[in-house]
Amino acid sequence: MRAKVFIPKVIIALILMIFSSISPVKAQDSITTSRPVTGLYSLELGGISVNASYLTPLTYKGTQPAISGLWAKAMPFNPESAIMVFDVKADFCNLLNPAKSARMVGLTGRFSWHLEWRKRLQKNFQVTAGGGAGIFGGAYYLLRNSNNPVEALANVSIMASGSISKHFTIGRLPVLVADRIKLPLVSAFFCPEYGETYYEIYLGNHKGLAHAGWWGNNFRLDNLLSITLDFGRTAMLLGYRLDIYTQWANNLNTKIISNSFVIGVIPGGIGLKKHSKANYAWY
């Protein structure tokens, strides 16, 4: 009887020893494979110029406040090298003609998704490159035009994207300097015929509205140069964004150029201050 009682006790003790040795490893693995979502929430303000020949041959200029967001996360199949990025922006603009006698207002929005591969060339230097898809749309309204008062914009594109960044410290404060760029390669965009009203489109004249785009007739550049201060529990981004959009079809030209100052907050920081083993997507 003593032998029968002793054997189960030995087996139970061995099982407890195995579990106690495995659990710390699992805890360590969960930290190593942690992939926190890094989110940037920002406000933008700057100047914009719009030349929309469908509405007017004049170039209108004004201000453009905007809100934007970016979310990045390391991918589970390769957290060290692959990252996923979502990017969204909505802006409103208030514009005047050169004589300041007519007003134009605009409202546009955009969303994009990217999958990028990163390479840490040095301990504090990183580059990323990849691609994805994006949509862009909105409208500009010319208040004094009674014939064709609105120009609608709609665009779907396949784009390349990438970034270059380097982090260092100022005293004890970690700082990240980065430049991020998006460049559509091919697209499909909306443009009516020259002189065609939207009422004609409403009546059923849909010929020649959709166009295949490339750099020759539909070019776009979105470049964000930024510096991020990582305080640990949160981080602050200060940056400059250059946004260029042009399209040419049916003898109609649209050119939109904006320069904006960007200020944003990153809840949870970007991981430089924490020195954690988590796979942050920003550095």
Buried (B, 14 or more C-beta within 10 A) or exposed (E): EEEEEEEEEEEEEEEEEEEEEEEEEEEEEEEEEBBBBBBBBBBBEBBBBBBBBBBBEBBBBBBBBBBBBBBBBBBEEEBEBBBBBBBBBBBBBBBBBEEEEBBBBBEBBBBBBBEBBBEEEEEBBBBBEBBBBBBBBBBBBBEEBEEBBBBBBBBBBEBBBBBBBBBEEEEEEBBBEBBBBBBBEEBBBBBBBEEBBEEEBEEEBEEEBEBEBEEEBBBBBBBBBBEBBBEBEBBBBBBBBBBBBBBBBBEBBBBBBBBBEBEBEBEBBBBBBBEBEBBBBBB
